[in-house]
Amino acid sequence: MTVPPPYSVVIPAHDEEAVIRRCLAALIRDVPAGEMPEIIVVPNGCSDRTAEIARGFAGVVVLELAKGSKTAALNAGSGAATALPRFFLDADIVVDHRALMATAAALAQPGAMAAAPAIRVDVTDCSRLVRAYYRVWCRLPYITDAMVGSGIFGLSEAGLAAVGTFPAIISDDGFVRSRFAAAQRRRVALGPDGAPVCFTMFPPRDVASLVRIEGRRRAGDAELRRLYPTPEARPATTGHALRAEFARQPFAVCAYLAIKTAGRLRFQWTRILGQQGRWLRDTSSRTA
């Protein structure tokens, strides 16, 4: 008798040949017999070897789209998936089976709609200012308050029904987070055995790249508040947390605020130019 997969993973991938092997290798490493997940990679608008590399992994389904669109890839991959819960994963993220199994167990709890493992930020080779930014960022409410997003989110059956079709917007993970109250989200830091679980995010390595991404994030947040307003889509209040952090690490908080300000100015400038809807992604960290 065929054992159904314990969960599905959908990976939208646009020209991700530098990182897709790392992503898939982590997903299937050390998977026990009978627990192999359903993994669907959706290369969209690719001009590189992303699809070819993904097909080299046994059991991975590759669903190619001619047009580059992350939200179209999310919808196509989810439509082809058969298992629940369903995880949506950026190709430059690293997460293993144990972390996803722990998160799947959390999504089976009553009332759980969306979940993600705890985050680990790999700042190897990042500049001093970028490292300072993320020392502060990782201690703010966005991360500590039932974080869902930043490259990965999982949805229960009820959560998937509540989200429905992903709209064509900049911030897909922001859209998902804003659909659910904190009580409906889960941040999973420990597995059933009490050992830590996490996923690894690789941030921009230099300040210029981080400012571009910060500008994109602001554009995505503004779009969400305009088109899909919910209480959870309102800007997070971070003043109290930043004041507490300033007492601990004043240089890092100053770096954080400077980069945030630069990102805000970039967003305002691109809005004046009518370019706020353009998709930008970080290429400085896309090396494996």
VMD Tcl script that draws the C-alpha trace (Angstrom):
set ca {
  {0.00 0.00 0.00}
  {1.34 3.43 -0.94}
  {2.03 5.67 2.04}
  {0.69 9.20 1.48}
  {3.24 12.00 1.89}
  {3.14 13.76 5.28}
  {3.06 17.20 3.66}
  {3.59 19.02 0.36}
  {6.25 21.61 -0.47}
  {5.78 24.11 -3.30}
  {8.92 25.98 -4.44}
  {8.50 28.82 -6.96}
  {11.84 29.35 -8.69}
  {12.88 32.04 -11.16}
  {16.49 31.60 -12.36}
  {17.56 29.89 -9.14}
  {20.26 27.55 -10.47}
  {22.73 28.89 -7.90}
  {20.64 27.79 -4.90}
  {17.98 25.24 -5.91}
  {20.31 22.26 -5.37}
  {21.10 23.43 -1.83}
  {17.39 23.88 -1.10}
  {16.32 20.45 -2.38}
  {19.25 18.60 -0.84}
  {18.32 19.92 2.61}
  {14.67 18.95 2.14}
  {15.34 15.30 1.31}
  {18.40 14.69 3.49}
  {17.79 12.20 6.31}
  {14.13 11.60 5.42}
  {13.09 8.27 7.02}
  {11.58 5.56 4.86}
  {7.88 6.13 4.37}
  {8.03 9.86 5.18}
  {9.08 11.30 1.82}
  {7.19 14.57 1.27}
  {5.63 15.69 -1.98}
  {7.96 18.33 -3.46}
  {6.89 20.46 -6.42}
  {9.33 22.92 -7.99}
  {7.76 25.53 -10.28}
  {10.41 27.19 -12.49}
  {8.79 30.30 -13.96}
  {10.24 32.38 -16.77}
  {13.64 30.73 -16.30}
  {16.54 31.18 -18.68}
  {18.98 29.05 -16.71}
  {19.33 25.44 -15.47}
  {16.86 25.62 -12.57}
  {14.46 23.05 -14.03}
  {17.26 20.73 -15.16}
  {18.85 20.70 -11.69}
  {15.50 20.10 -9.97}
  {14.76 17.15 -12.26}
  {17.99 15.57 -11.08}
  {16.38 14.89 -7.68}
  {14.41 11.64 -7.61}
  {10.76 12.12 -6.73}
  {10.72 15.90 -7.23}
  {7.95 17.10 -9.56}
  {8.96 19.95 -11.88}
  {6.16 22.09 -13.28}
  {7.53 24.72 -15.68}
  {5.76 28.00 -16.49}
  {6.81 30.12 -19.45}
  {6.05 33.46 -17.76}
  {7.96 34.72 -14.75}
  {5.46 35.23 -11.90}
  {5.94 34.08 -8.33}
  {2.26 34.19 -7.43}
  {1.33 32.28 -10.60}
  {3.94 29.68 -9.63}
  {2.52 29.45 -6.09}
  {-0.98 28.89 -7.46}
  {0.14 26.35 -10.07}
  {2.20 24.39 -7.57}
  {-0.54 24.38 -4.97}
  {-3.06 23.28 -7.59}
  {-0.86 20.31 -8.47}
  {-0.15 19.35 -4.86}
  {-2.13 16.60 -3.15}
  {-0.94 16.52 0.47}
  {-1.65 18.65 3.52}
  {-0.36 20.63 5.28}
  {1.17 22.61 2.45}
  {4.44 24.50 2.70}
  {5.49 27.31 0.36}
  {9.22 27.79 0.26}
  {11.55 30.24 -1.48}
  {14.35 28.51 -3.37}
  {17.08 30.34 -1.45}
  {15.83 29.06 1.93}
  {17.29 25.99 3.67}
  {15.05 23.85 5.88}
  {15.10 20.15 6.69}
  {12.48 17.44 7.02}
  {12.60 17.37 10.81}
  {11.74 21.08 11.03}
  {8.85 20.70 8.57}
  {7.50 17.62 10.37}
  {7.50 19.58 13.65}
  {5.71 22.46 11.91}
  {3.22 20.06 10.32}
  {2.43 18.73 13.79}
  {1.81 22.30 14.98}
  {-0.56 22.86 12.05}
  {-2.59 19.84 13.18}
  {-3.44 21.64 16.43}
  {-6.96 23.08 16.77}
  {-7.10 26.66 15.56}
  {-3.71 26.59 13.80}
  {-3.95 28.08 10.31}
  {-0.40 29.13 9.38}
  {3.00 28.20 10.77}
  {6.73 28.28 10.14}
  {9.83 27.02 11.90}
  {11.88 29.49 13.90}
  {14.26 31.56 11.79}
  {18.05 31.46 11.68}
  {19.75 34.26 9.75}
  {23.10 33.27 8.22}
  {25.12 36.49 8.07}
  {28.31 34.81 6.85}
  {30.12 37.18 4.47}
  {27.67 40.01 5.24}
  {29.02 43.49 5.91}
  {29.26 44.82 9.46}
  {26.22 47.09 9.01}
  {24.10 44.27 7.61}
  {25.05 42.04 10.55}
  {24.10 44.85 12.94}
  {20.74 45.32 11.19}
  {19.83 41.66 11.59}
  {20.93 41.53 15.23}
  {18.15 44.03 15.89}
  {15.66 42.66 13.35}
  {15.72 39.20 14.89}
  {14.63 40.59 18.26}
  {11.63 42.62 17.06}
  {7.94 41.59 17.35}
  {7.71 40.60 13.66}
  {10.04 37.69 14.43}
  {9.13 36.90 18.02}
  {5.33 37.22 17.67}
  {4.28 34.02 15.85}
  {6.42 34.82 12.79}
  {5.17 33.43 9.47}
  {6.99 34.46 6.32}
  {10.49 35.63 5.39}
  {10.75 32.86 2.84}
  {8.60 30.04 4.22}
  {5.08 29.48 5.47}
  {2.92 26.41 5.97}
  {-0.87 26.27 5.79}
  {-3.30 23.81 7.30}
  {-6.30 22.70 5.28}
  {-8.40 25.45 6.86}
  {-5.59 27.97 6.39}
  {-5.23 27.10 2.73}
  {-8.98 27.53 2.23}
  {-8.86 30.91 3.99}
  {-6.00 32.16 1.80}
  {-7.52 30.86 -1.43}
  {-5.79 31.91 -4.63}
  {-2.68 34.03 -4.20}
  {-3.28 37.47 -5.74}
  {-0.68 39.07 -8.01}
  {1.04 41.15 -5.34}
  {4.59 41.90 -4.23}
  {4.49 40.32 -0.76}
  {3.01 36.83 -0.81}
  {4.24 35.99 2.69}
  {2.98 39.33 4.00}
  {-0.40 38.53 2.46}
  {-0.52 35.19 4.26}
  {0.58 36.64 7.60}
  {-2.02 39.40 7.35}
  {-4.86 36.90 6.85}
  {-4.49 35.47 10.36}
  {-4.40 36.77 13.91}
  {-1.41 35.88 16.07}
  {-3.46 33.20 17.85}
  {-3.94 31.42 14.51}
  {-0.22 31.42 13.68}
  {2.50 29.19 15.08}
  {6.26 29.76 15.35}
  {7.82 26.35 15.89}
  {11.15 26.42 17.70}
  {11.25 22.89 19.14}
  {10.56 19.44 17.72}
  {8.62 16.71 19.56}
  {11.89 15.56 21.13}
  {12.60 19.04 22.52}
  {15.50 19.67 20.14}
  {15.58 23.04 18.32}
  {14.25 23.30 14.77}
  {14.62 26.22 12.37}
  {14.97 27.32 8.79}
  {17.92 29.31 7.48}
  {17.56 32.58 5.62}
  {20.46 34.17 3.72}
  {20.09 37.97 3.77}
  {21.65 40.55 1.44}
  {25.38 40.78 1.99}
  {25.86 44.51 1.49}
  {23.99 47.63 2.55}
  {23.01 48.71 -0.97}
  {21.30 45.36 -1.60}
  {19.57 45.46 1.79}
  {18.25 48.96 1.14}
  {16.77 47.81 -2.19}
  {15.05 44.90 -0.46}
  {13.83 47.16 2.33}
  {12.32 49.47 -0.29}
  {10.58 46.50 -1.90}
  {9.25 45.38 1.49}
  {7.74 48.81 2.08}
  {6.14 48.74 -1.36}
  {4.68 45.31 -0.59}
  {3.32 46.45 2.79}
  {1.76 49.56 1.27}
  {0.13 47.47 -1.46}
  {-1.31 45.06 1.14}
  {-2.80 47.86 3.22}
  {-4.33 49.41 0.09}
  {-5.74 46.29 -1.57}
  {-6.19 43.74 1.23}
  {-6.53 45.66 4.52}
  {-6.81 43.70 7.76}
  {-5.83 44.55 11.35}
  {-2.77 42.32 10.90}
  {-1.66 44.32 7.83}
  {-1.13 47.48 9.88}
  {2.50 48.54 10.47}
  {4.02 46.89 13.53}
  {4.78 49.10 16.50}
  {8.47 48.70 17.31}
  {9.31 51.82 19.33}
  {9.32 50.10 22.72}
  {11.36 47.15 21.44}
  {13.89 49.46 19.77}
  {14.32 51.52 22.92}
  {15.02 48.34 24.86}
  {17.50 47.19 22.23}
  {19.27 50.55 22.21}
  {20.25 49.99 25.82}
  {21.84 46.68 24.81}
  {23.35 47.47 21.41}
  {23.24 51.18 20.48}
  {25.42 50.86 17.36}
  {23.22 48.09 15.94}
  {20.03 50.07 16.53}
  {21.52 53.14 14.84}
  {22.52 50.99 11.85}
  {19.04 49.44 11.77}
  {17.31 52.83 11.80}
  {19.63 54.25 9.14}
  {18.93 51.34 6.78}
  {15.19 51.55 7.48}
  {15.25 55.26 6.67}
  {17.18 54.67 3.45}
  {14.67 51.98 2.47}
  {11.78 54.35 3.14}
  {13.38 57.04 0.99}
  {14.00 54.55 -1.81}
  {10.36 53.44 -1.69}
  {9.16 57.05 -1.84}
  {11.44 57.77 -4.79}
  {10.32 54.70 -6.75}
  {6.71 55.67 -6.05}
  {7.35 59.12 -7.53}
  {8.88 57.42 -10.59}
  {5.97 54.97 -10.81}
  {8.27 51.98 -10.31}
  {7.05 50.71 -6.93}
  {5.44 47.64 -8.52}
  {8.69 46.38 -10.05}
  {9.91 43.05 -8.69}
  {13.32 43.26 -7.05}
  {15.21 40.43 -5.44}
  {18.56 40.10 -3.76}
  {21.28 38.58 -5.89}
  {24.19 39.23 -3.52}
  {23.29 36.23 -1.35}
  {22.32 33.81 -4.13}
  {25.41 31.68 -4.02}
  {25.62 28.18 -2.58}
}
mol new
graphics top color blue
foreach p $ca { graphics top sphere $p radius 0.5 }
foreach p [lrange $ca 0 end-1] q [lrange $ca 1 end] { graphics top cylinder $p $q radius 0.2 }
display resetview
